[in-house]
Amino acid sequence: MRIPGEVIKEIKNKAPIQDIIGNFIQVMKKGNNYVAYCPFHDDNNPSLSISPDKQIFKCFSCPPENKSSGDVFTFVMKYKHLSYIEAVKLVAEMIGYNYDFGDTKANVFEETITHKLIREAVNFCQYELNSTDGIQHKEYLEKRNIDTKMIERFQIGYNPKDDKLYSFLSKKGYKDNDIIAANLARLTKNGIRDVFFNRIMIPISDINGYPIGFTARSIDPKVDIKYINSTDTPIFKKSNVVFNLHRAKDKIREKKFVILAEGPMDVIAFDKIGFQNTVCSMGTNTTRNQLLTIKKYTNKILLAFDGDNAGQSAILKTGKDCLQEGFDVLVLNNDTEYDPDEIINKFGVERLTEMIKKPKTWIEFVIEHYKSDYDLENYTARREYAFKVIEEIKKEKNDFDKQSYIKRLAEITKFPVAQLSTGLITKEVRSERKQIIRPSSSLDTGIEIAQKIILKQLLFSVKNITIYKNELGYLPDRQLDDIAKLIINFSDQNKYIRLGELLAEIEDSELISLICEIESDNTHCDSENEQLLRDSIGKIKEYEIEEELKKLQARAKNYTDEKMKLKVLEEMVELQKQLNKLINGR
């Protein structure tokens, strides 16, 4: 869906950012601006600043991995875990703006041949589950307390033996190549055979609920591989898809957290006892793309993998990945070796419910998990265990919690609290030193600063934009160059530059946040300064020449032909003259 730019601009102009944000959190007037306690991190002082003039917000205390800044739509997206279109719709509703958002061509779902084949397979397998061939598999589901209601909710079916699915699709006129491309059949030396024969079939759907693949379970004890999933097809990429998210997304928003289970059967187990905010990644290896998809709906994740060693090890890896993406991580308080369904069957619904409602914190899990890896009677092992746990404790943002965990670690290791705290501080100092010397991007930090100064100066006036266009016209960093182009296009069309109106024309929330971050950063410049703009442009030119000199130098080393080498050296001399001229002219 694409909402016309003029509609977005009109909605934003009629929606004072301080009023919209004030509908979700308390805002307080401070001078010409407003401040609030930031809802995106544990804020003890009002660090969220709201500018009515610029129609932007920015938190000055959010951690680097979870920066918070942008316009009114960005705030609503982040606070309510909505898509950009959903955020625009909600703001429109809040101000009483009437517009038929559904009356767009992009709203129409375009069904491909692969979509049709998967849909046909879902219907066929649902029918077969209730046939004579499917009786044994339906009884298996009933033994796992998956009743007719849950079977219908998850569209569970059965793919029979003897290549019946392929035969069915072929008789309906579908081409063999298309059936194979949809991963419903494969070509073998014995002809075309079903991929998922004699298995329970659970459809995998996209975020809008359209089936795009399958996860299939065998109940045959002689089969080693219990589950197989669809391989990648034109409409299905396993690394990008989160199972059950299309059903769970509303409940995730409502409950403000997501349960990440290990597999589809676990999702069904949680769902049937009322926890419909459960999803899974169809395996213990959760990808970054899957986590980023989940993060659109919540920042809080409860890891609920199996209680066996494999499941607990997977929690450790996934938990670290979640922390890297800015999640608040909790862990199911599973003190058994069973999966969720087995817990229900052996101990009852109440036991699993209690595990969910009283989860472990991430550090509590780490403390217990690492204990099994070390002989704590041995001093060296005890010391290594302490260091390993401290590595995780130092990531904790709350100082009170840090000290609580240090005390708990002291009880286990018998090391003094003061000694452990010193180790924590030492490690934090080292970490900070590393961060100071590490460049924040692939470009030199000074060049990145110069580019951001240029962009901020462009936001001040058309005059600065003209200087930039005449003297440089590009930026080395692709994303920052995209922003410069957006600013220039806006200026060319309107003959003026206004931040609020510029942001209204941009749909990419990441770019909006970055523009607001640059505009509100007063570290290197806080007012219009033509000389600073020209100096920064000069620095970019110097950088480009230096990079070209490095390339030419590398080429000269590789040449054996003296004439070619001389030609390259002449180019280098000419570039060096240009570089000296730039440096002397600054």
N, C-alpha and C positions, 0 to 999 in steps of 0.2 A: 504494500500500500504506500502511496505517496500523497501527502497532504500538500496542497499548493502553498508556496512560500508566503504569498500575501495573507493566507488564512493563519498560518503559524505566527506571522508578524503581528496580525491584528489581535490574536489571542494573547500574545505576550504583552502587547501594549496596554491591554485592558486588565492585565493580571499583575498588580503590584507584587513584587517578589516577597516583600516583608509580610504582606497579608496572607499570601499562599503558604509560605513557610510557617507563619503564625497559626495556621489551621492544624499543624501537626506538632509543633513544639512551641514553648513560650519564648517570645522574642522581647527584647528590652531596648528602648531607644537610647542611643549614646551619640550625642552630637547630631551630625547629619545622617548617621548610619544607624544600624540596629545590630545588637549582638545576641547570642544565644549559646546555651550549652550544646556542644556538638553531639548529635545523636549517633555519630558513626564511630565514636571511640569513647573510652572512659574519661569523660571531661570533668575536671574539678573546678575549672574557671571558664567563664564564657569565652570560648576561643573561636566561635563561628561568627564571622563578620558578614553583614548583609548591607549591600549598597543599593538604595532605591534609585539613585541617579544612573548608575551603570547597569542596574538590574542583574547583578551577579552576587554570588555568595562565595566565601572561602573560609576554610578552617585553617588556622595557623599552627595547630598542634597535632593534626592527624599524622600517623606514622607514614613514612615514604611509600610503603607498599599499599597504602589505602588512602591516598590523597583525596580530599573532598573540596571541589570547587566547581563552579559552572553557573548556568542560568537557572531560571525557575523550573524548566523541564528536567534539567539534570538533577536538581534536588529531589523532585517528585519521583523520578526514575530510581534514584539511589535509596530513598527513604521507603518507598512502597514496593521496591523490587519489580519495576515495570519496564516494558520496552519503551522506546522513544515515542512510538505512536500511541501506546496506552497512556503514557504520561501527558501527552498533548490533549488527548480525549478527556482525561480526568480534570486537568486544569480548566478546559473549556466548560465542563459540567459545573465546576466550582464557581465560575463567574457567570453562569447562565448564558453562555455563548452557544447559539444554535447552528449546527452544521451537521450534515449527513455524512459522517465519517465512513459509513458502510457503502456509500454510493460511488465506489471507485472500481475500475477495471481490475486492479491488482488484487482485489479481494477474492476474485474467482479462482478456485483451485484448479490448476491444470493437471489433469490425470494423464500420466504417461502410460505406455504399454506395460512397463514394469509395475506401476501402481495397480493397474487392472489385474495383472496376473497374481499379485500378492493378495488382492481383495478376493479374487476367485478362490485362491488357496485357503484363505481364512474361512470362507463360507463352506467349502467342500469339507474341510477338516472338522468344523463344528458339526456338520451333518453326520460325518463318519463316527464321531465320538458316541453318538446315540444309536449307531447301527450294531448289528450282531458282532462284527469284527472289533468294535470299540468297547464292548462290555468290560473286558478285563482292565482296560486303562481307566475307564470311568470308575470302576470299583476301587482302583488304586487311589484316585483323587478323593473319593469318599472316605477312604481309610485315613487320609491326611486332613480330614475335616474340611475339604473344599467342596462345598455344596453347590447345588444348581445355580444359586444366586451369584456365587463367586465365579463359577465357570462362565456364566453369561457376562459378568462384569469384565473379566479378563479375556473374553472371546476364546477360551481354551478349546482345542480340538484334538483330533487324532489323525495322523497320516498313516494309512494302512500299508501292509506289505504289497508285494507284486506290482509295484510301480503304478498304483491306481491313480495317484495324483497326476502324474505325467499323462496317463491315458485319458483322464478326464479333461485336462487342459487341451490336449491335442485334438480330441473329438469336438471341442468347442471352437476349433479353428485357429488356435494360437500356434505360431511357428516355433519349431524346435529351437532355433537360435535365440529367440526371445525368452523361452522357458529356461534355457540354460543360463542366459545372461541374468535372469532374475534369481539364480541359484536355487531353483526349485528342482532341477534335474541336472545330471552331468553325463557327459559322453564317456562311455567306458568301452573296453574291448568286447563287451557283451551287449553293446547297444546303449540306448539312453535309459538311465535308471534314476529313480527318485533319490534325492539327497537325504531326506528326513524320514525314510520309510520306517514303519513300526515304532513311532515315537509320539509322545504327547507334544502337541504344538501350541506354543504360547506366542501370539503375535507381538512384534515390537513396533511401536508407532512413533511418528514424528511428534513434534511439540503441538501440532494441531490435531492430533488423533488419527492421522491417516496411516494405516499399516504399511510398513516398509521392509519388514523382514521377520525372521522367526528365531526364537530360542527353543530347542527341542530336547525333550528328556526321554531317555530309554528307561524302561522298568525291568528289562531283561538282566538278571544277575550275571549272565555270562558276558555282557557287554562291558568293556573296561571304561569307555568314555560315556559318562552319564549324560552330559550336556554337549550339544553342538549348536553353534550359532550360524546364522547367515554370514557368508563371506561378503566382502564389499561389492556392491552393485551400483548401477547408475543413480539409485535413490537412497542407498544405505551405506554409511561409513561408520563402522562399529566404534571407532575412537572418538566420534563426535556425538553419539547418541546416548542419552540417559533413559534407561528403561522406566516406564510408568510416569515420566515427568508430565505428560499431557494430562493425566488424571490427578496427579498430586500437586500441581503448581498452585492452585487456589488454596488448598489446605496448608501448604508450606507458607504462603503469605499470611494466612490467618493465624497459624501457630507460631510463626516467626522462627522456625527452625526446620531442618530436613533430617530425616533418618536415612543414612546411606547403608543399605544392606549389601550382602555378598552376592545374592543371586535372585532371579525372579520368584522362585518358590518362597524365599524369605520375605520378599516384598508382599506376596499374597498372605503370608502368615501374619505380618504386621497389620496389613489392611483389614483382615477379617476380625481383628480384635479392636478396631477403631482407629488405628494409627495410619490414616490415609495420606500422610505427608511423607511416605516412604518411596525411595527410588533405589536403583542399583546400576552398576556399570557393567553388568553381565560378566563378572570376574573380579578378582581381587586387585587387578592392575587398573586403577582409575587414572585416566589421562588428564592432562592439563585442560584440554578443550572441554572435557566433560565437567570438570570443576568450575570452569569459567561459565559454562551454561547454567549450572546450579546456582552460581553466585548472583545471577540476575534476579533470583527470587529470595535469597537469604544469605546472611553472612555467618549463620550459626549452623554447625553440622554435628550430628551425633553419629559416630561410627559404630555400626552394629553388625560386625562380622562374626563368624562362628567362634566358639570358645576354644577350639583346638589350637595347636601350636601354629599351624599354617594361617589360621584366621587372625591370631594375635600378632603374628609377624607382619601380616598384611596391614593391620591397623597402624603399626609403627611407621611403615612406609607411607601409607596414605595420609596419616595424620601430619607427617612432616610436609608432604605436598600441599595439604590444605592450609597449613600455617604459612607456607610460602606464598599462597594466593590471598592471604589476609582473612581467612576464616577464624572464628572462635570455635575451637574443637572440644567436643565432649566425647566420651567413650561409654558404650553400653556396659553397665556393671554386671557383666556376665562371668560369674565365678564357677561356671560349669564348663564341660567340654562339648556342649551340645549346640546345635544351630537353633534359631528361634522356634521353628516348628516342633523340634524335639523337646524344647523347654516347655512349650504349651502342653504337649502330650504327656510328659513325665511329671511336671510340677503344677500345671494349670496356668490359665490366663493371667491370674493375679501376680504370679512370680515374674513373668515377662514384663507386665505392666509396671511393676515396682522397679525392675532393672532400668526401664526407660525413664521413669520419673525421678529416679535417684542415680543419675549417671556419675561416672568418675570424671574429674577434670583431666585434661591432657597430662599434666605433670603427675597427678596421682597414678595414672596408667603407666607412665614412663618409669616411675619409681618402682612399681611392682613388677613390671615387665623385665626390666634389666636385672632385677634381683636373681632371677633364675639363671642368668648367664655367668654369675660370679660366685666363687666360694668366699663368702663374707667372713670366714674365720681366718682367711689369709690376708695379711696386711696389704700386699701389693695389689691383690684382686679387689680388696675393699677400696683402695685409693683410686684404682681405675674406674670402679663403679661410681664413686663419688664424682669424678671428673665428667663421666658420661652424662650423669643426671644433671650436673651443673650446666652443661652445654644446653640443655633444654630449659632449665630454670631461668637462665639469663635472657631467654626470649620472652619471658613473662613481662607484661607491661606494668602490672600493679606491684608497687614496692612492698605493700603489706603482704600480698600473696607470696612474693619472693621470699620474704623472711619466714613465713609459715612453712614453706616447703623446705627451706634450709634447716629449720628446727626438726622437721620430720626426717630429713636426711641424716642429721646429727644423731638422732635416736637410733637409726638403723646402723650407721657406720661407726658410731662411738667417737667420731671426730668432733672436736669442739665447734660450737656454732661460729665463734669468732674466726676460727681457721677456715671453715668452709665459706664464710662470708667474704673473707679476704681473697680466696680463690675466685669467687664470683666476680668481685670488683676487678681483679687483675685481668680476668678473661674479657670483661666488658671493655676495659681500657684498650686492650689489644685489638678488640673488634672495632672500636671507634677509630683507632689509628689506621687500621686497614681501610676503613671507609674513607678516611680523609685523603689517603694517597691514591685511591682507586678512581680512575676517571668515571664519570657518570654516564658516559656513552662511548660509542666507538670513536667519536671524534675527540680531539683534544679539548679538555674542559674549558680553556680560554676561548676556543672557537665556538663552543656551544654557548657560552655566556655572550659572546659578540653577536651571535645570531639572535638570541633572545632580546638583547638590547635593541637590535634593529627592528624586530617585530613590535616591541613596545613603542618605539619611536613612530612606527608607521600608524599605530593606533591613535597618535596625538593629532596628526594633521595631514591634509592632502599634499601640502608642500613637502613634507618628509617622504611621502609616497613617491612623489615626482623625482626627488633626489635619488631615492633608491632605484627607481626604474632606469634613470639615466646613467647611474654610476655602477650598478651591480646587476640587479634584475633576477638574481637567483640566490639560493642558500644551499650549502653542501648537504645538510641533513634533509632527507626527503620529506619527512613529516612537517618540519618547520617551513620548508619551501612550499608545501601545500597550503599552509596557513597564510604565507605571504601572498600567494596567488589569490586566495579567497578575499583578502583585504584589498588587493589591487582591483579585482573584479567588482567588489562592492563600491569602491571609490569611483571607478570608471563609469558605473551605471548611475550613481547618485550625486556625484560631484562633491561629496562630503563623506566623513567617516564618523559613525556612531556605533559604539560597542554593542549596545542592546539590540539595535536593528541588524547588525552584522550577525550576531549569534542566532537571531530568529531565522536566518536563512540557512543555517547549518544543521544538518540532521545527525552528524556523527558526534555522539556524546563524548568520545575520547578527545576529539579536536576541540570541542567546546570547553572541556575541563582544562586542557592545556593552554588555550587562549586566555582563560580566566586566571590561570596560574601565572602566566607571563605578565598579564596586565597588573595583577595585584602584588607582584614581587618588586619591592622598592630597594632591594639590596644594592643594585648597580646603577639604577637611575629611577628618579621619582617625578621627573618633570620633562617637558619637551626640551631637547638640547641638540641643536643641529650639528655642533662640533662633535659631540659624542657619537652621533649617527655616522658622520663621515669617518671618524676614527675606527669605528666598528666595521664599516665597509672596507676600509683599508686593511684591517686585520684579516678579513676574509680573503681579500685579494692576495695578501702575503701568504696566507695558508695554502691557497690554490697553487701559487707559484712554487712554494716549497715542496708540495706534493708532486708537482710535475718534474721538479729537479730530481727528486728521489727516483722517479720512474726512468728518467733519462740516464741517470747514473747507473741504474741496474742494467739498462740496455747496453750502455757503453762497455760494461764489463763482459757482456756476452759476445760482443762483436770481435771477430778475429781480423776482419777486413779493415785495414787502417783508414781507408777513405770513409767508410761508414762510421767508424769510431770518431774521426775528425769532424764529420758533419754533426754528429750528436753533441760533441763537445762545443761546437760553435753555437748550437741551440742553447746549451747550458749557459754559456757566457752571456748570451743575449738575455736569457731569463734572469740571470744574476744581476745584470744591469737594471732590469725592470724592478727587481726586488729591492736593490739598494736605493733606487729612486723613490720607491714607496716609503721605505724606512726613513730616509733623510727628509722626506716631505711631510712627515707626521709631526 
